[in-house]
Amino acid sequence: MKDLIAALLILNDVLNRQDSKYPTACEHDMLYVCDVNFNLVTIDMIHTLYKLGFIPGSDEDADVLINYNDAGEYDGEIDFETIDQETWDSIKGELTNCFRSYRFGSC
C-alpha cells in the first residue's frame, strides 16, 4: 500500500490538470494514471515509479515498447530502472500520456 501511495503522490505532481477529479482508470488488471504531462516527468521520477510498479504508456503503446510476461512483470525492451534522458526524450512523444501498473491493477 505504501508503494501505491508513494507512486500516486509523485504522479499527482505531473498531471496536466491539477484539479482532475478522476485521474485514474482500471481495466483488464491494469491501473492507469492518465493525463500525465511527460515534459514534467524527470528521469529520477521514472526510475522511482518503475521500482514502485509503474511504467509510462498504455496498452496502445505495445508496439512501441511495452510488454508484460505471463507473470505480469514488465518485460519490454526499455529498462525503465536505468533509462537515460536521451532515451526518454526520444520515446515520450510516442507514448500515451499515462503511467500504468499491473501490480496494482486488479480491481
A tleap script that builds the chain and sets N, CA, C and O, in Angstrom:
source leaprc.protein.ff14SB
mol = sequence {
  NMET LYS ASP LEU ILE ALA ALA LEU LEU ILE
  LEU ASN ASP VAL LEU ASN ARG GLN ASP SER
  LYS TYR PRO THR ALA CYS GLU HIE ASP MET
  LEU TYR VAL CYS ASP VAL ASN PHE ASN LEU
  VAL THR ILE ASP MET ILE HIE THR LEU TYR
  LYS LEU GLY PHE ILE PRO GLY SER ASP GLU
  ASP ALA ASP VAL LEU ILE ASN TYR ASN ASP
  ALA GLY GLU TYR ASP GLY GLU ILE ASP PHE
  GLU THR ILE ASP GLN GLU THR TRP ASP SER
  ILE LYS GLY GLU LEU THR ASN CYS PHE ARG
  SER TYR ARG PHE GLY SER CCYS
}
set mol.1.N position { 0.827 -1.189 0.000 }
set mol.1.CA position { 0.000 0.000 0.000 }
set mol.1.C position { 0.873 1.256 0.000 }
set mol.1.O position { 0.544 2.249 -0.648 }
set mol.2.N position { 1.988 1.203 0.732 }
set mol.2.CA position { 2.873 2.373 0.772 }
set mol.2.C position { 3.449 2.702 -0.602 }
set mol.2.O position { 3.602 3.872 -0.952 }
set mol.3.N position { 3.770 1.658 -1.387 }
set mol.3.CA position { 4.304 1.888 -2.735 }
set mol.3.C position { 3.269 2.566 -3.624 }
set mol.3.O position { 3.601 3.471 -4.389 }
set mol.4.N position { 2.025 2.132 -3.524 }
set mol.4.CA position { 0.964 2.739 -4.327 }
set mol.4.C position { 0.773 4.203 -3.963 }
set mol.4.O position { 0.672 5.055 -4.846 }
set mol.5.N position { 0.725 4.496 -2.695 }
set mol.5.CA position { 0.544 5.882 -2.248 }
set mol.5.C position { 1.730 6.744 -2.678 }
set mol.5.O position { 1.544 7.870 -3.138 }
set mol.6.N position { 2.943 6.222 -2.532 }
set mol.6.CA position { 4.129 6.973 -2.945 }
set mol.6.C position { 4.087 7.278 -4.443 }
set mol.6.O position { 4.395 8.395 -4.861 }
set mol.7.N position { 3.706 6.290 -5.245 }
set mol.7.CA position { 3.622 6.495 -6.699 }
set mol.7.C position { 2.551 7.531 -7.041 }
set mol.7.O position { 2.784 8.404 -7.877 }
set mol.8.N position { 1.395 7.444 -6.412 }
set mol.8.CA position { 0.321 8.398 -6.709 }
set mol.8.C position { 0.703 9.820 -6.313 }
set mol.8.O position { 0.318 10.773 -6.990 }
set mol.9.N position { 1.441 9.970 -5.245 }
set mol.9.CA position { 1.896 11.312 -4.846 }
set mol.9.C position { 2.862 11.896 -5.880 }
set mol.9.O position { 2.794 13.085 -6.191 }
set mol.10.N position { 3.749 11.071 -6.405 }
set mol.10.CA position { 4.662 11.540 -7.456 }
set mol.10.C position { 3.865 11.925 -8.692 }
set mol.10.O position { 4.066 13.004 -9.251 }
set mol.11.N position { 2.971 11.058 -9.119 }
set mol.11.CA position { 2.204 11.305 -10.340 }
set mol.11.C position { 1.260 12.497 -10.200 }
set mol.11.O position { 0.981 13.181 -11.185 }
set mol.12.N position { 0.775 12.747 -9.012 }
set mol.12.CA position { -0.102 13.896 -8.794 }
set mol.12.C position { 0.584 15.207 -9.173 }
set mol.12.O position { -0.070 16.148 -9.622 }
set mol.13.N position { 1.886 15.265 -8.992 }
set mol.13.CA position { 2.638 16.492 -9.289 }
set mol.13.C position { 2.888 16.714 -10.776 }
set mol.13.O position { 3.346 17.788 -11.166 }
set mol.14.N position { 2.597 15.719 -11.613 }
set mol.14.CA position { 2.873 15.858 -13.048 }
set mol.14.C position { 1.624 15.711 -13.920 }
set mol.14.O position { 1.723 15.492 -15.127 }
set mol.15.N position { 0.463 15.834 -13.305 }
set mol.15.CA position { -0.778 15.798 -14.076 }
set mol.15.C position { -0.939 17.097 -14.848 }
set mol.15.O position { -0.529 18.159 -14.379 }
set mol.16.N position { -1.539 17.012 -16.035 }
set mol.16.CA position { -1.805 18.214 -16.825 }
set mol.16.C position { -2.776 19.141 -16.116 }
set mol.16.O position { -2.618 20.361 -16.155 }
set mol.17.N position { -3.770 18.570 -15.476 }
set mol.17.CA position { -4.755 19.379 -14.739 }
set mol.17.C position { -4.718 18.974 -13.275 }
set mol.17.O position { -5.087 17.852 -12.928 }
set mol.18.N position { -4.283 19.864 -12.433 }
set mol.18.CA position { -4.172 19.556 -11.010 }
set mol.18.C position { -5.528 19.365 -10.345 }
set mol.18.O position { -5.612 18.777 -9.267 }
set mol.19.N position { -6.584 19.853 -10.973 }
set mol.19.CA position { -7.915 19.730 -10.390 }
set mol.19.C position { -8.678 18.516 -10.916 }
set mol.19.O position { -9.884 18.403 -10.695 }
set mol.20.N position { -8.002 17.627 -11.597 }
set mol.20.CA position { -8.651 16.457 -12.175 }
set mol.20.C position { -9.282 15.606 -11.077 }
set mol.20.O position { -8.605 15.167 -10.147 }
set mol.21.N position { -10.589 15.378 -11.200 }
set mol.21.CA position { -11.300 14.586 -10.186 }
set mol.21.C position { -11.074 13.090 -10.358 }
set mol.21.O position { -11.089 12.340 -9.382 }
set mol.22.N position { -10.865 12.657 -11.592 }
set mol.22.CA position { -10.772 11.227 -11.873 }
set mol.22.C position { -9.548 10.921 -12.732 }
set mol.22.O position { -9.695 10.580 -13.905 }
set mol.23.N position { -8.348 11.036 -12.174 }
set mol.23.CA position { -7.141 10.820 -12.986 }
set mol.23.C position { -6.761 9.348 -13.159 }
set mol.23.O position { -5.779 9.041 -13.834 }
set mol.24.N position { -7.520 8.448 -12.562 }
set mol.24.CA position { -7.178 7.028 -12.652 }
set mol.24.C position { -8.259 6.243 -13.379 }
set mol.24.O position { -9.418 6.653 -13.438 }
set mol.25.N position { -7.859 5.123 -13.922 }
set mol.25.CA position { -8.777 4.177 -14.553 }
set mol.25.C position { -8.202 2.784 -14.348 }
set mol.25.O position { -6.993 2.613 -14.194 }
set mol.26.N position { -9.074 1.804 -14.348 }
set mol.26.CA position { -8.621 0.431 -14.167 }
set mol.26.C position { -9.369 -0.459 -15.142 }
set mol.26.O position { -10.600 -0.457 -15.178 }
set mol.27.N position { -8.624 -1.217 -15.933 }
set mol.27.CA position { -9.256 -2.183 -16.830 }
set mol.27.C position { -8.281 -3.296 -17.147 }
set mol.27.O position { -7.075 -3.076 -17.255 }
set mol.28.N position { -8.816 -4.484 -17.293 }
set mol.28.CA position { -8.018 -5.661 -17.643 }
set mol.28.C position { -6.792 -5.807 -16.740 }
set mol.28.O position { -5.676 -6.022 -17.212 }
set mol.29.N position { -7.025 -5.686 -15.442 }
set mol.29.CA position { -5.965 -5.859 -14.436 }
set mol.29.C position { -4.837 -4.840 -14.540 }
set mol.29.O position { -3.714 -5.112 -14.117 }
set mol.30.N position { -5.127 -3.676 -15.096 }
set mol.30.CA position { -4.117 -2.628 -15.240 }
set mol.30.C position { -4.673 -1.334 -14.638 }
set mol.30.O position { -5.769 -0.899 -14.991 }
set mol.31.N position { -3.912 -0.726 -13.732 }
set mol.31.CA position { -4.271 0.574 -13.170 }
set mol.31.C position { -3.567 1.655 -13.981 }
set mol.31.O position { -2.355 1.601 -14.187 }
set mol.32.N position { -4.340 2.637 -14.440 }
set mol.32.CA position { -3.786 3.742 -15.222 }
set mol.32.C position { -3.902 5.040 -14.445 }
set mol.32.O position { -4.922 5.288 -13.803 }
set mol.33.N position { -2.882 5.861 -14.495 }
set mol.33.CA position { -2.955 7.254 -14.052 }
set mol.33.C position { -2.809 8.061 -15.335 }
set mol.33.O position { -1.760 8.050 -15.979 }
set mol.34.N position { -3.886 8.763 -15.693 }
set mol.34.CA position { -3.987 9.393 -17.011 }
set mol.34.C position { -3.704 10.891 -16.962 }
set mol.34.O position { -3.617 11.496 -15.894 }
set mol.35.N position { -3.565 11.460 -18.140 }
set mol.35.CA position { -3.374 12.898 -18.326 }
set mol.35.C position { -2.083 13.402 -17.677 }
set mol.35.O position { -2.050 14.474 -17.073 }
set mol.36.N position { -1.027 12.605 -17.818 }
set mol.36.CA position { 0.284 12.971 -17.277 }
set mol.36.C position { 1.016 13.854 -18.291 }
set mol.36.O position { 1.009 13.574 -19.490 }
set mol.37.N position { 1.634 14.903 -17.804 }
set mol.37.CA position { 2.445 15.768 -18.653 }
set mol.37.C position { 3.873 15.220 -18.644 }
set mol.37.O position { 4.627 15.461 -17.701 }
set mol.38.N position { 4.242 14.486 -19.691 }
set mol.38.CA position { 5.559 13.846 -19.745 }
set mol.38.C position { 6.699 14.858 -19.728 }
set mol.38.O position { 7.822 14.497 -19.377 }
set mol.39.N position { 6.450 16.094 -20.091 }
set mol.39.CA position { 7.505 17.111 -20.042 }
set mol.39.C position { 7.897 17.467 -18.614 }
set mol.39.O position { 8.970 18.026 -18.385 }
set mol.40.N position { 7.034 17.148 -17.654 }
set mol.40.CA position { 7.334 17.398 -16.241 }
set mol.40.C position { 7.948 16.181 -15.556 }
set mol.40.O position { 8.431 16.281 -14.428 }
set mol.41.N position { 7.933 15.039 -16.227 }
set mol.41.CA position { 8.429 13.795 -15.638 }
set mol.41.C position { 9.942 13.719 -15.803 }
set mol.41.O position { 10.456 13.748 -16.921 }
set mol.42.N position { 10.642 13.623 -14.691 }
set mol.42.CA position { 12.105 13.547 -14.716 }
set mol.42.C position { 12.564 12.088 -14.779 }
set mol.42.O position { 11.795 11.163 -14.517 }
set mol.43.N position { 13.812 11.916 -15.127 }
set mol.43.CA position { 14.401 10.573 -15.146 }
set mol.43.C position { 14.354 9.944 -13.757 }
set mol.43.O position { 14.070 8.753 -13.626 }
set mol.44.N position { 14.627 10.720 -12.734 }
set mol.44.CA position { 14.563 10.186 -11.363 }
set mol.44.C position { 13.155 9.706 -11.030 }
set mol.44.O position { 12.990 8.684 -10.364 }
set mol.45.N position { 12.141 10.436 -11.490 }
set mol.45.CA position { 10.755 10.008 -11.266 }
set mol.45.C position { 10.482 8.672 -11.953 }
set mol.45.O position { 9.854 7.787 -11.372 }
set mol.46.N position { 10.956 8.533 -13.193 }
set mol.46.CA position { 10.734 7.283 -13.924 }
set mol.46.C position { 11.400 6.122 -13.204 }
set mol.46.O position { 10.800 5.058 -13.059 }
set mol.47.N position { 12.628 6.315 -12.754 }
set mol.47.CA position { 13.340 5.252 -12.027 }
set mol.47.C position { 12.566 4.867 -10.767 }
set mol.47.O position { 12.389 3.682 -10.481 }
set mol.48.N position { 12.110 5.859 -10.023 }
set mol.48.CA position { 11.371 5.605 -8.783 }
set mol.48.C position { 10.036 4.942 -9.069 }
set mol.48.O position { 9.674 3.965 -8.414 }
set mol.49.N position { 9.295 5.469 -10.054 }
set mol.49.CA position { 7.992 4.893 -10.386 }
set mol.49.C position { 8.128 3.454 -10.860 }
set mol.49.O position { 7.274 2.621 -10.559 }
set mol.50.N position { 9.178 3.155 -11.589 }
set mol.50.CA position { 9.403 1.777 -12.030 }
set mol.50.C position { 9.587 0.858 -10.815 }
set mol.50.O position { 9.007 -0.227 -10.759 }
set mol.51.N position { 10.383 1.292 -9.863 }
set mol.51.CA position { 10.598 0.487 -8.650 }
set mol.51.C position { 9.311 0.318 -7.858 }
set mol.51.O position { 9.136 -0.673 -7.148 }
set mol.52.N position { 8.398 1.300 -7.984 }
set mol.52.CA position { 7.116 1.243 -7.281 }
set mol.52.C position { 6.050 0.484 -8.072 }
set mol.52.O position { 4.938 0.290 -7.581 }
set mol.53.N position { 6.380 0.055 -9.291 }
set mol.53.CA position { 5.460 -0.770 -10.067 }
set mol.53.C position { 4.748 -0.078 -11.216 }
set mol.53.O position { 3.781 -0.625 -11.745 }
set mol.54.N position { 5.192 1.106 -11.621 }
set mol.54.CA position { 4.549 1.849 -12.708 }
set mol.54.C position { 5.523 2.076 -13.860 }
set mol.54.O position { 6.713 2.314 -13.652 }
set mol.55.N position { 4.989 1.996 -15.084 }
set mol.55.CA position { 5.760 2.332 -16.280 }
set mol.55.C position { 4.935 3.297 -17.126 }
set mol.55.O position { 3.707 3.296 -17.045 }
set mol.56.N position { 5.597 4.117 -17.936 }
set mol.56.CA position { 4.849 5.057 -18.772 }
set mol.56.C position { 4.195 4.367 -19.961 }
set mol.56.O position { 4.688 3.356 -20.460 }
set mol.57.N position { 3.070 4.935 -20.406 }
set mol.57.CA position { 2.394 4.441 -21.592 }
set mol.57.C position { 1.191 3.592 -21.275 }
set mol.57.O position { 0.873 3.346 -20.111 }
set mol.58.N position { 0.512 3.138 -22.337 }
set mol.58.CA position { -0.698 2.331 -22.184 }
set mol.58.C position { -0.623 1.098 -23.069 }
set mol.58.O position { 0.381 0.871 -23.744 }
set mol.59.N position { -1.695 0.295 -23.066 }
set mol.59.CA position { -1.764 -0.890 -23.927 }
set mol.59.C position { -1.584 -0.513 -25.395 }
set mol.59.O position { -1.041 -1.294 -26.176 }
set mol.60.N position { -2.032 0.666 -25.766 }
set mol.60.CA position { -1.937 1.105 -27.152 }
set mol.60.C position { -0.487 1.295 -27.585 }
set mol.60.O position { -0.204 1.376 -28.780 }
set mol.61.N position { 0.427 1.365 -26.631 }
set mol.61.CA position { 1.844 1.566 -26.926 }
set mol.61.C position { 2.614 0.259 -27.028 }
set mol.61.O position { 3.843 0.269 -27.084 }
set mol.62.N position { 1.906 -0.865 -27.053 }
set mol.62.CA position { 2.580 -2.168 -27.048 }
set mol.62.C position { 3.547 -2.310 -28.212 }
set mol.62.O position { 4.585 -2.961 -28.086 }
set mol.63.N position { 3.212 -1.707 -29.339 }
set mol.63.CA position { 4.109 -1.824 -30.484 }
set mol.63.C position { 5.360 -0.964 -30.326 }
set mol.63.O position { 6.343 -1.165 -31.039 }
set mol.64.N position { 5.329 -0.005 -29.395 }
set mol.64.CA position { 6.488 0.850 -29.164 }
set mol.64.C position { 7.476 0.155 -28.237 }
set mol.64.O position { 8.648 0.010 -28.585 }
set mol.65.N position { 7.022 -0.277 -27.064 }
set mol.65.CA position { 7.985 -0.837 -26.120 }
set mol.65.C position { 7.383 -1.558 -24.936 }
set mol.65.O position { 8.133 -2.121 -24.140 }
set mol.66.N position { 6.091 -1.573 -24.775 }
set mol.66.CA position { 5.506 -2.072 -23.544 }
set mol.66.C position { 5.078 -3.534 -23.685 }
set mol.66.O position { 4.270 -3.858 -24.556 }
set mol.67.N position { 5.605 -4.410 -22.848 }
set mol.67.CA position { 5.220 -5.818 -22.828 }
set mol.67.C position { 5.271 -6.334 -21.401 }
set mol.67.O position { 6.070 -5.875 -20.586 }
set mol.68.N position { 4.404 -7.297 -21.112 }
set mol.68.CA position { 4.426 -7.974 -19.817 }
set mol.68.C position { 4.550 -9.469 -20.075 }
set mol.68.O position { 4.016 -9.980 -21.060 }
set mol.69.N position { 5.252 -10.167 -19.196 }
set mol.69.CA position { 5.347 -11.614 -19.344 }
set mol.69.C position { 4.134 -12.278 -18.683 }
set mol.69.O position { 3.263 -11.588 -18.152 }
set mol.70.N position { 4.076 -13.605 -18.713 }
set mol.70.CA position { 2.916 -14.322 -18.170 }
set mol.70.C position { 2.730 -14.109 -16.677 }
set mol.70.O position { 1.626 -14.287 -16.163 }
set mol.71.N position { 3.777 -13.734 -15.980 }
set mol.71.CA position { 3.693 -13.493 -14.541 }
set mol.71.C position { 3.234 -12.066 -14.236 }
set mol.71.O position { 3.112 -11.693 -13.070 }
set mol.72.N position { 2.979 -11.264 -15.280 }
set mol.72.CA position { 2.528 -9.897 -15.061 }
set mol.72.C position { 3.650 -8.921 -14.770 }
set mol.72.O position { 3.405 -7.805 -14.313 }
set mol.73.N position { 4.877 -9.335 -15.033 }
set mol.73.CA position { 6.018 -8.455 -14.804 }
set mol.73.C position { 6.393 -7.770 -16.109 }
set mol.73.O position { 6.280 -8.360 -17.183 }
set mol.74.N position { 6.840 -6.518 -16.013 }
set mol.74.CA position { 7.250 -5.785 -17.206 }
set mol.74.C position { 8.381 -6.528 -17.891 }
set mol.74.O position { 9.355 -6.919 -17.248 }
set mol.75.N position { 8.252 -6.721 -19.185 }
set mol.75.CA position { 9.230 -7.485 -19.946 }
set mol.75.C position { 9.473 -6.817 -21.297 }
set mol.75.O position { 9.536 -7.485 -22.329 }
set mol.76.N position { 9.608 -5.497 -21.279 }
set mol.76.CA position { 9.784 -4.755 -22.520 }
set mol.76.C position { 11.243 -4.531 -22.850 }
set mol.76.O position { 12.137 -4.958 -22.119 }
set mol.77.N position { 11.466 -3.860 -23.954 }
set mol.77.CA position { 12.832 -3.663 -24.416 }
set mol.77.C position { 13.531 -2.481 -23.764 }
set mol.77.O position { 14.746 -2.345 -23.912 }
set mol.78.N position { 12.816 -1.621 -23.047 }
set mol.78.CA position { 13.431 -0.476 -22.377 }
set mol.78.C position { 13.539 -0.786 -20.888 }
set mol.78.O position { 12.567 -1.227 -20.274 }
set mol.79.N position { 14.690 -0.562 -20.317 }
set mol.79.CA position { 14.875 -0.764 -18.881 }
set mol.79.C position { 14.571 0.554 -18.174 }
set mol.79.O position { 15.419 1.444 -18.108 }
set mol.80.N position { 13.350 0.669 -17.645 }
set mol.80.CA position { 12.937 1.920 -17.008 }
set mol.80.C position { 13.649 2.168 -15.681 }
set mol.80.O position { 13.632 3.284 -15.162 }
set mol.81.N position { 14.265 1.142 -15.143 }
set mol.81.CA position { 15.015 1.329 -13.900 }
set mol.81.C position { 16.299 2.116 -14.155 }
set mol.81.O position { 16.812 2.783 -13.256 }
set mol.82.N position { 16.819 2.037 -15.390 }
set mol.82.CA position { 18.082 2.718 -15.698 }
set mol.82.C position { 17.989 3.612 -16.938 }
set mol.82.O position { 19.018 4.054 -17.447 }
set mol.83.N position { 16.792 3.884 -17.428 }
set mol.83.CA position { 16.635 4.688 -18.646 }
set mol.83.C position { 17.352 6.035 -18.498 }
set mol.83.O position { 17.357 6.624 -17.417 }
set mol.84.N position { 17.956 6.517 -19.586 }
set mol.84.CA position { 18.644 7.804 -19.532 }
set mol.84.C position { 17.794 8.896 -20.190 }
set mol.84.O position { 16.786 8.605 -20.834 }
set mol.85.N position { 18.203 10.132 -20.024 }
set mol.85.CA position { 17.436 11.276 -20.523 }
set mol.85.C position { 17.274 11.225 -22.038 }
set mol.85.O position { 16.192 11.511 -22.551 }
set mol.86.N position { 18.319 10.870 -22.751 }
set mol.86.CA position { 18.258 10.835 -24.213 }
set mol.86.C position { 17.206 9.827 -24.704 }
set mol.86.O position { 16.430 10.121 -25.614 }
set mol.87.N position { 17.193 8.653 -24.096 }
set mol.87.CA position { 16.208 7.637 -24.479 }
set mol.87.C position { 14.803 8.096 -24.133 }
set mol.87.O position { 13.886 7.958 -24.943 }
set mol.88.N position { 14.628 8.644 -22.929 }
set mol.88.CA position { 13.314 9.137 -22.515 }
set mol.88.C position { 12.813 10.219 -23.478 }
set mol.88.O position { 11.655 10.192 -23.894 }
set mol.89.N position { 13.672 11.156 -23.826 }
set mol.89.CA position { 13.284 12.223 -24.750 }
set mol.89.C position { 12.891 11.664 -26.119 }
set mol.89.O position { 12.028 12.227 -26.793 }
set mol.90.N position { 13.507 10.580 -26.525 }
set mol.90.CA position { 13.227 10.013 -27.846 }
set mol.90.C position { 11.932 9.206 -27.894 }
set mol.90.O position { 11.362 9.035 -28.971 }
set mol.91.N position { 11.453 8.704 -26.749 }
set mol.91.CA position { 10.240 7.871 -26.774 }
set mol.91.C position { 9.004 8.547 -26.206 }
set mol.91.O position { 7.889 8.146 -26.538 }
set mol.92.N position { 9.160 9.549 -25.369 }
set mol.92.CA position { 7.994 10.084 -24.658 }
set mol.92.C position { 6.935 10.657 -25.589 }
set mol.92.O position { 5.753 10.642 -25.246 }
set mol.93.N position { 7.319 11.158 -26.748 }
set mol.93.CA position { 6.343 11.677 -27.694 }
set mol.93.C position { 5.528 10.594 -28.382 }
set mol.93.O position { 4.489 10.885 -28.974 }
set mol.94.N position { 5.985 9.350 -28.313 }
set mol.94.CA position { 5.293 8.229 -28.941 }
set mol.94.C position { 4.332 7.520 -27.997 }
set mol.94.O position { 3.556 6.668 -28.430 }
set mol.95.N position { 4.373 7.862 -26.713 }
set mol.95.CA position { 3.583 7.158 -25.713 }
set mol.95.C position { 2.290 7.886 -25.382 }
set mol.95.O position { 2.211 9.112 -25.461 }
set mol.96.N position { 1.283 7.112 -25.012 }
set mol.96.CA position { 0.060 7.681 -24.476 }
set mol.96.C position { 0.406 8.325 -23.139 }
set mol.96.O position { 1.184 7.763 -22.368 }
set mol.97.N position { -0.166 9.505 -22.851 }
set mol.97.CA position { 0.254 10.277 -21.678 }
set mol.97.C position { -0.330 9.732 -20.376 }
set mol.97.O position { -1.158 10.371 -19.726 }
set mol.98.N position { 0.122 8.544 -20.020 }
set mol.98.CA position { -0.300 7.942 -18.756 }
set mol.98.C position { 0.819 7.046 -18.232 }
set mol.98.O position { 1.772 6.725 -18.942 }
set mol.99.N position { 0.673 6.662 -16.991 }
set mol.99.CA position { 1.505 5.621 -16.393 }
set mol.99.C position { 0.571 4.475 -16.054 }
set mol.99.O position { -0.604 4.693 -15.754 }
set mol.100.N position { 1.092 3.251 -16.100 }
set mol.100.CA position { 0.253 2.106 -15.785 }
set mol.100.C position { 0.977 1.129 -14.889 }
set mol.100.O position { 2.206 1.081 -14.834 }
set mol.101.N position { 0.165 0.346 -14.184 }
set mol.101.CA position { 0.718 -0.638 -13.264 }
set mol.101.C position { -0.112 -1.912 -13.298 }
set mol.101.O position { -1.319 -1.890 -13.056 }
set mol.102.N position { 0.541 -3.006 -13.595 }
set mol.102.CA position { -0.094 -4.304 -13.486 }
set mol.102.C position { -0.124 -4.726 -12.018 }
set mol.102.O position { -1.032 -5.436 -11.585 }
set mol.103.N position { 0.849 -4.294 -11.281 }
set mol.103.CA position { 0.973 -4.667 -9.866 }
set mol.103.C position { -0.240 -4.230 -9.056 }
set mol.103.O position { -0.694 -4.956 -8.172 }
set mol.104.N position { -0.764 -3.047 -9.356 }
set mol.104.CA position { -1.890 -2.512 -8.585 }
set mol.104.C position { -3.196 -2.511 -9.365 }
set mol.104.O position { -4.147 -1.832 -8.977 }
set mol.105.N position { -3.255 -3.261 -10.454 }
set mol.105.CA position { -4.410 -3.166 -11.337 }
set mol.105.C position { -5.538 -4.124 -11.118 }
set mol.105.O position { -6.550 -4.016 -11.811 }
set mol.106.N position { -5.440 -5.038 -10.222 }
set mol.106.CA position { -6.543 -5.977 -10.024 }
set mol.106.C position { -7.642 -5.317 -9.206 }
set mol.106.O position { -7.575 -5.225 -7.980 }
set mol.107.N position { -8.649 -4.865 -9.929 }
set mol.107.CA position { -9.741 -4.174 -9.218 }
set mol.107.C position { -11.028 -4.945 -9.261 }
set mol.107.O position { -12.035 -4.498 -8.711 }
savepdb mol mol.pdb
quit
